[in-house]
Amino acid sequence: MITNLKRALSALALAALPLLATAAPAQAADGTSGPQPTFTVAPALETATLTEGIDRIAAAPESRDGYVRTAFKHWN
């Protein structure tokens, strides 16, 4: 009985720990909240079709340096 009570209280304490660990926002002694964060505005999103997006991808020529066809005999 006491073992079950200990387990229950331990579980309750662990469950309540995140609720008790949250901190209030810090404030200066005179009641002001200090410097405010600055926010920047993100640039507007550009919309494009899939075809336009694929056309924008830069494609480089294929390099076959080091390729030896006989090294892959099991491929047809």
N, C-alpha and C positions, 0 to 999 in steps of 0.2 A: 504494500500500500504506500509506504513512504517512498519507495523507489519510483513508483508511478507518479507520485506528487512531485518529486524532484525532476523527473523527465518533463512533466507538463510545465513546471515553472521555468525550466531551462528553455524549452521551446517558446514559451510566451516571451521571455526576456529577449531571445534572439529575434523573434518576430517584431518586437517593439523597438529594437535598436535602431533601425533606419529612421523611424519616426522621431526618435529623440536626438539623433545625430545631426539633424538639419540645423544649420546656423542661420541666424537672422542677418540681414545685410548690415555691414559696418557703417557707422555714422561718426562724424566728428563730435567733439564735446559740445559745440555750440548748436548742434541740431542740423547742420547742413550735411548733405550727403557727399560732399567732395566733388572732384572733377567728373563730369559726365562723359560717357564714351562718345566717340565720333563715329558716324556711320557714313559710308560711301555708297553711292547709288551705282548699281550694276548697269553695264551697258544693255541697251535693248536687245532682245533676242532676235536673231535673224531666222526667218523661216525659208525653207527651200524644199523642193521635191526630192525624192530619192534619186532620180536620174541626175539632177543638178549636183547633188552631194557626191555621187559616184564620179561624175566628171571632174570634180575638184580634187580628187585624190591623185597625187603625183605618182606615176608608175615609172620605175627604173627598169632598164633592160636586165634580163635574166643573166646571171653569171653561172657558167657550168665548169668553173675551175675546180679541179679535183674529182670530177665525176667520171667514173669508169663503169661503163655498162656491164662488163663481164663480172663485176663484183656482185651483181644481183641476178644470179642464174635462175633462182626460183621464181622470178617474175616473168610473165610472158610478154 
